[in-house]
């Protein structure tokens, strides 16, 4: 997907990713699956691949291609965190939130789940970097007051966020992890509990329409 074909037309590159992803997950031939996996690994080899992954997610309707590129984005953001600017991280955060709002209800659950994990990773890594990262619960509220499918995505974000904050981040010291987790507990955890409880009660009583 990259390397010597870096100048390839984005649409043609997307078609090739779709074919390789389908081969990876559907081919009965182990050698073909291995070859497809090897080629698709190039998607997470360099930060230069980030726009290509976003293009596939924005334009492809093939679930396996969406999954491969969503997983690649997660790796790329983590691997290149220290080489990206705070604005680039905020831009990625904005893009993920927008994607989940516009496409989350229609893509396969495993695709939205991967992007939810990416959003929560960005939120944790950037917690002290910009106040916007600490406002994630306010933005999730918009999901919780939209359609039932958006509501499920919102609850998934909150669940994953709590889990993510409990996990030490690669490349971060234990002291940094504890500082972030403590701040998250003080600023957001009670609100998350209340919002989640109210939302579940609304779902149970039919307060959120189909």
N, C-alpha and C positions, 0 to 999 in steps of 0.2 A: 503493500500500500504506500510505502514511502521510498526513501533511498533514491535510486536511479530514476524513479518515476515521479519525482517530486513535482515536476511541471505538468503532470497529467491533469486533464480536465477533471474538475471535482465530481461531475456527474458520472463520468466513466470510472473514476476511482471508487465511487459509491457502489456502482454495479458490481465491481470486482469484489469489494468487501462483502456485499450481499451474497455473491456466489460462494465465496470462501467460507462465510459464516454458515450458510446452508449446508455446505459440504462437511464442515466441522461437526455439526450437530445431527445431520441426517444420513451421512454416508455410512453404509454397512462395512466399508473397507477401512481397516485400521490404518493402513499406510496413507490413504487419502486424507483421513482425519488428522493424522500427524503432520502431513505436509501443509494442510490448511491452517492448523494451529501455529506452525512455525512462521508462516507468512503473516498471519494476523498479529503475531507478537510484535511485529515492526510498528504497529499502531501506538504502542506504549514505549517506544524506544527513544523518543525525543519530544520536547515541548513543541517543536514545529508541527507535530501531528494533531495538536489540540484543535485547530480550525477544521481539519478534515473530520475528526470525530464529531464535532458539533454539526458539521454539514450533513453527515449521515443521519444523525439523530433528528435534525430538522426536516429532512427530506425523504428518508427511507420509510417504507411501510413494512419492511421485513423484520419481524421481532428478533430473530437471531442476530441480525446486523446491528440492530439497536442495542442489544445486550452487549455484544462484543465492544462496541464503541463506548458505551456507558462505563463498562468495566475498565477500558483503556483510559478514559478520562480520570477515573478515580486514582489510578496508578500515576498518571502524569501529574496531576495536581499535587499529590503527596511527594513524589520524587523531585519535583521542580519548585517546591514551595519557596525555598530560600533564594531561588534565582528569579522569582517573579516579583513584581511590584505590588504594593498594597492595592493600587487601583485595579490591576489585573485580577487580583483575587476577588475584589468586590464585583468586578464585571462578571466573573465566572459565577459568583453567588447569585447575582441578578439573573443571569441567563438560566441557571438551574431552576430558580423559583418560577420564572416565567414559563419554562418548559413544562414543569409539573402542573402549573395552573392551566396551560393551554392544551397540553397533550397527555398529561398524567392519567386522566380518566379513560383515555382511549387506547393507550399502549398496554402491553402485557404487564401484569403485576411484577414480574421479575425485572423488567426494565425500569419501572418507576421506583422499585425498591433499591436498585443500584444507584440511581440518581439521588434518592433520599439519603443514602449513605454518604454520597459525595457532599451533599449540602451540609450534613451534620459534621463531616470532617472539616470542611471549610470553616464552619461556625466555631468549632473548638480551636482550630489552629489560629484563627484570627480574632479570638475573643477579646483580647486586650489591644488589638491593632486599630480597630475602628469601632465607634459606638454602634454602627449599623449591624454588626455581627451579634450584638446583645439584644437586638430587637426582633429576633427570629420568632419569638412567641407571638408578637403582635401581628406579624405577617402570616403566621400559621392560622391565626384567628379568621382570616379571610377565607381560608380553605374550609374551616369548620362551619362557616355560615353560608356556604355555597351549596352545591349539589351533594347528595349522599356519597358519590364517588370521590368528590373533592374532600369530603369530611373524613373518609377512610385514609386518604393520603395525608391529611393533616395530622390525624392520630398516629399514623406511622412515623411521621417526622418527629413528633414529640417523644414517642417510644424510643426511636433510634437515637435521638439526641441525648436522652438520659443514659442509654447504654454507652454511647460514644464518650460521654464525659467521664465515665468510670474506667475507661481504658487509657493507659499511658500511651502517649503519641511517640511514634518512632522519631528519634532525633531530638526529643525534648527530655530534659532532666525530670527526675521525680518531683523535685521542688516546683518546677514549672507546671507539671501536671496537677499537683495538689493546689497550687494557687488558682489555676483555671477552674478546677472542680469546686473549690470553695466559693469562688465568685459566682459560678453558675448556680450553686445551691442557694446562695443568699439572694441572688437577683431574679432567678427564674423558676426554681424547682416548685415552690408553693403555687405559683401562678399556673404552671403546667398541670399540677395535680388538680387544681380547681377547674381549669378549663376542660381537662379530660373527663372529669367526673360529670360536669354539667352537660358536656356533649353526649356522653354515653346515656345519661338520663333522658336527654332529648330524643335520641335515637330509639330508646326503649318505649317512650310514650308517644312516638310518632310526631315529635315536634319538628323533625327535619323531614321535609316532604321528599317523596321520590321524584 
